[in-house]
Amino acid sequence: MTIAVGLLATDGIVLAADAQECIPGYAKRKQHKIMPGSTSGACIAVTGAGNSTYIDHATSEIIREGLNLAPVTASEYQANLQATLRDIYEKHVIPFASYPDDYRPDFSLVIAAGNKFGTMLFVSDKNLLTNVHSFEAVGCGAFMAKTLLSTLYKPFPTLEIAECLAVYVILQVKRFIDGCGDDTGVVTVTGRQTRWEGDKRVKEIEDLCAKFVDIQNNAFHHVIGYQDFITGEQIQEEDIRLNLSRLKDCFRPLISQTSEGPQ
């Protein structure tokens, strides 16, 4: 049970995912769901949803193939990863095709990569790999995430703005979709390096996004003229403007702040 997203930015790619891994109705645990890798001339990061053992194996194979490739164009890169993905399905998924749904393994991946030709974003669906030109999401929260991103994502954000957007969307999904939860992990891909964003920074962004949700709710109550049932007071427009201004001031240093070093 997962929500994982990938967003294309002007200067790189953002991958973000929740950290809750669970067996519905039984148990849950914290588990990082993004795996980065890099060499001197290339980098790649992978996240995904589905059967965790299969995701781990597919991620390792995709990263190995991606880092072993000589610098190639996006179409050549996609073709090589596509062949790897199909091989994984033929060996480890298709043999279970006749099994009941509960015993039939499956997974979806979001892949961000970079080399001297630039950055590339891909998503897998079954054994098909597709090039992504804006954003993508996988997991049980994917529908809600893509619904939010279809409204909020404007081509093309900077890496820092895309990071804030990814954290906001994951926050909203974690609030409403069962099986998505715990911390949010963020990895950025820029040129030939990957970067884990620090937990403290991500938590600061998430807390500010939660405050924005409260302000947004208050703004709606204001425009419809809602009065507090007990006090009869109404939310004032001046308070909303002031809170938005303060929130923007809090976001500003995070938008320009650097985080942990490359991985």
N, C-alpha and C positions, 0 to 999 in steps of 0.2 A: 504494500500500500504506500504510494509515493506521490509527491508532486515535484516535478523537475522541469525547469524551463531553460531555454537558451535564447538570448537576445543579441541581435547584430547591432553594433555601434559603429560610429564613424572611425574609431581608432582601435577597434578590437571586438571581442565577443565576451558576453557575461553568461556563465552557467550558474544556476542556483537550484538548490534542492532542500527539502526538509530532511530531518535526521531521524525520523521515527520509522523503525522497522517492526512489523507486528504480524502475529498470527491472529486474525480477527476472532474476537471472543475468547482469546486464551492468554496471550502474553505480548509484550512490546519491549523494545530496547532502543537505545540511541545508537545510530550507525551513520557515519559519514557516507555519502552516496556519490561523491564526485572524485574521480581518480585522474590526476594530472601526470604528465610525463614530458620530458624535453631532452634534446641533444643540443649540440652547438649550433645546428642549422635548422632545427624544426621543433615544434611543440604540439601537444595534443592534450585534450582533457575530455573525459567521457562521464556521463551520468545516465541513469536509466531507471526503468520501472519493470516489474515483473518478478519472476522467480530469481531470488537473490544469487543462488549458486550459478545459474546460467548467466546472469548479468556479470558477475565477477569474471567468469571464464571469457565471455564475449569481450568484455572491457579489456582484459589482458591481451587477447589476440588482436583486437583493433589497435590498441596502443603500440604493440610490438610491430605490427605491419606499418602503421603510420610513421613511426620513428625510423624504420628501416628503409623507407622510400627515399630515393634521391629527390631533391626539390623538383616538383612537377606542378602543372597547372591544376586548377580545381577539378576540371573534368577528368583528368588522369588520376588524380588523387581519389576521387569518388569511385572510379572504376576499380581501383585496387582494393579499397575498403569494401566495395560491393561484393567482390569475389570472395573476400574473407568472410563476410557475413553469410553469404550463401553456403559456403563450406561448413560453417558452424551449424546452420539449419539442417543441412543434409545429414550431418553426422549425429547431431544431438537433439534435434527437435522433431524432424519428420518421422523418425522411427516410432514416435509416440502418437502419430496422427490418428490412429484408430482408437486410442484410449478415451475414456470419458473426460469431460472438460477439467474436472478437478485434478486429473493425473496427467494432463497434457501441458508440458512446459511452454512458456512463452515469455518474451521480453521485448522492450522497445528502448532504443538508445538515442540520446542527444549527444552529438560529437562536435567539438570545436577544435580546429586545428590551425596552425600557422606555419608558413615558411617564407622564403624570400619573395614569393609571388603574392603574399598577403594572407588574410585570414579567411577561413571557410567554416560554415555551419551546416551540419547534416542532421537528419532524423531518420531513424529506421522504423519501418512498420512491417512486421513479419520479416521476410528476407529481402525487402526492398529498401534501398537507401536513397534518400531524396535530398537535394541541395536546398537549403533554406535561405531566403533573402530578407527576412525580417525577424520573425520570432517563431518559436515552437514550444510545445509542452507535451509531456507524457506522464502517465500515471492516472490514478483514480481521480485526481483533481484537475486533469488536463482540460476538461470541457470548461470548467469555471475559469481557469487561468487564461485560456484562449479567448473566452468571452470578455474578460477584463482587458486583456492586451489588445484586442481588436478595437477598443475604444481609447485606451491610454497610450499605446505605442505610436509615436510619430516619427517617421523616417527623417533623418537618422540621428539618434541621440548620441551624446558623448558617452564614453565608457562609464563615467561616474554617474551620469543621469540614468543610464540603462541599469546600473547596479541598484540604484534607489528604486527604480520601477520594478525590478525583479524581486527585491525584498518586500515591497508593498504587495505585489500580487501573491507571493508565497504566504505572507501574513494573512491575507483575506481568505485564501484557500484553507489554511490551517484552522481558521476560525469556524468554517462552515462545512468542511468535508471530513467525514469520519475516516480515520486511517492516516491522515496527514497531520503532523505535529512535531513537537520538540524544536530544537534549534534550526536555524537556516544556515546552510553552508554556501559560500560564494567563491567561485574561481573565475578569474579573468584571463583571457588569452589575448596577448598583444604581440604582433610580429612573431618573434621566435621564442617567446617565453610565456610561462604560465605563472599565475600569482594566486595564492590562497589569501583571501581577504580575512583580516583578523576578526576573531569572534567578538571582541569588544566593539569594533567599528560596525560590524553587521548588527549587533544588538542595539547600538545607538540609533542606527537608521531605522530599525524595526520599531523602537520605542517612539520615534518621531512620527513614523507612519501611523501608529496607533493613535497618537494625539490628533493627527489629521482626520482620521475617521470620526473622532469625537466632534471636531469642529464641523465637519461635513454634516453630521447628524443635527447639530445645533443650527446650522444654516438652513437646513430643510424645515426644522421646527419654526424658525423665524419667518420664512417666506410664506408658510401656511397659517401664520398667526396663532400658533399653539401657545396656550397659557398653562402654567403649572397648576395642577389640580388643587393643590393645597394653598399655595401662596398667591396664585393668580398672576404671577409675574411672567413677562415675556422676555425671551432672549433678544438683546439689543444688537442692532447691526454694528454699532461701534465696537462692541465686545468681540464680535466675530472678526472684524477687520484687524483689531489689535492682536488677537490670538494668531491670526494668519501671518501677520507681520513678524511676530515673535518666532513663530515656527520657521519662517523663511530664514531668519537670522541664525537659527540653530542648524538648519540644513547647510547653510553656505560654507562653513569650514569643512564639512564632510564631503562636499562636492569636489573640493580641491585637495583633499587630504590623501597622502600616500599611505600604503599599508605595508604588510609583510613583504619580504623580499621574494624574488622569483624562486620557483621550485624546480 
